[in-house]
Amino acid sequence: MTPLRVVALGDSLTEGLGDPAADGGWRGWAALLADSLAPLAEAVDLRNLAVSGARTADVLHRQLPQALEHRPQLASLLVGVNDTLRASYDIAAVAGNLDATMGALAADGALLLTACLPDPGRMLGLPRPLARPLARRMRGVNEVVHVLGERYPGVHVHVADCDWVDDPRMWSVDRLHPSERGHRALAREFHAQLAARGVASGLAPDPAPTGAAPSRTAQAWWMATKGTGWVVERCTDLLPDLLRLAAAEARRRNSELLDREAAARTEAALRALTAVPEHGALRAVS
């Protein structure tokens, strides 16, 4: 039987950070979902192309060409958080990159899997003056994903609105990446929608984790090593920009006006996108 071809594009979320694999690497929600798409007697060929730190431009220029070579029937695209965590954030560029990536996958016959994600400021518990600019950026990215999800055939999960997002057990010590439990919850969200469409015929991933949660010692060690490196990198790039945005917000003293201005930039970015190309018929996935 011909395997169901699946590609996963994106950043560390899809790479699987927070869900350690037995071989010392990462598993993640995409692998958990792939295992549940078909009965054990059938095969699923998953190519996980996601890379930690990837932004929408990285996915478009580096991951998409590899994905198209695989001729996927299903293609997941969860990316954009890293764009919001850079001083170079540009919603117009994000919209263009996502449109080009999703358009190419849809034109090649793939059924798209997308999601809106919670903003990192909320997850990190940043002070309000720093969190609000990040929230605006993430709202912009999510709005673009929503609109493009209506343009191209696919399945969309509103992760930002899921009840389990506020459960600490669902997140790793860094508060940005899901724990094994969180990866399982995300895989189950996609499985439910795919099963309703007759695409997923295997059993849904078990919600209960199979591995033990990291100890407090292990969490402290992560923060002292890898976590510290992440903070240092962000402090040299994002933090100065956030401080600038926070200062601007304090001067304007009108957060609602800043919200409207950000929304207007997002709308302008969407209007600037080229006409939707004709996409080919979806490859059979059932």
Secondary structure as UniProt FT lines:
FT   STRAND          4..10
FT   HELIX           12..15
FT   TURN            16..18
FT   TURN            22..23
FT   HELIX           29..35
FT   TURN            40..41
FT   STRAND          44..48
FT   TURN            52..53
FT   HELIX           56..58
FT   HELIX           59..63
FT   HELIX           64..69
FT   STRAND          74..78
FT   HELIX           81..84
FT   TURN            87..88
FT   HELIX           91..107
FT   TURN            108..109
FT   STRAND          111..116
FT   HELIX           120..124
FT   HELIX           128..151
FT   STRAND          154..158
FT   HELIX           159..161
FT   HELIX           163..166
FT   HELIX           168..170
FT   TURN            173..174
FT   HELIX           180..196
FT   TURN            197..198
FT   HELIX           216..222
FT   HELIX           223..227
FT   HELIX           228..235
FT   TURN            236..237
FT   HELIX           238..252
FT   HELIX           255..271
//
